[in-house]
């Protein structure tokens, strides 16, 4: 999302009825549209929200990803769109992906699958900072578990806020 100040009067390209006048402040989500308006010198950027790029299951500001790419000697146009950048990274070989993970400070997480007494499965992920996070599945999507106790045949996992495993003890049953 970019907040823009109109410099030159122009008509909206979608409804063709709305006119934007000099001094108007507008916001657009469409990155390509913002680039076109700025490129035509019809608007000035007042405030631009960071462009987020999904890399290895995490979101990063585009500028952070571009710096990481530069550090592994893999250049990219600084105006590259998030989708194009994500596609470029997906095509990297394993060696490049590992180097980019390291440059971004991403460590592979260890995950254990646990079968609960009701037959459902949860995942317990060991994070690089030493914490553990519990995940479940909702309609095929991986989601952080809500606070509560989750029982397997031998252990009880106590999950706190944000899915953090705050205690693990033997089941009394």
Secondary structure, DSSP 8 states (H G I E B T S, - for coil): -EEEEE-S-EE-TTTSS-EE-TT-EEEE--HHHHHHHHHTTSEEEEEE---EEEETTEEEEHHHHHHHHHHTT----TT--HHHHHHHHHTS-HHHHHHHHHHHT----EEEEEEBTTS-EEEEEE-TTS-EEEEEEETTEEEE--SEEEEBSSEEEEE-GGGBEEEEEE---
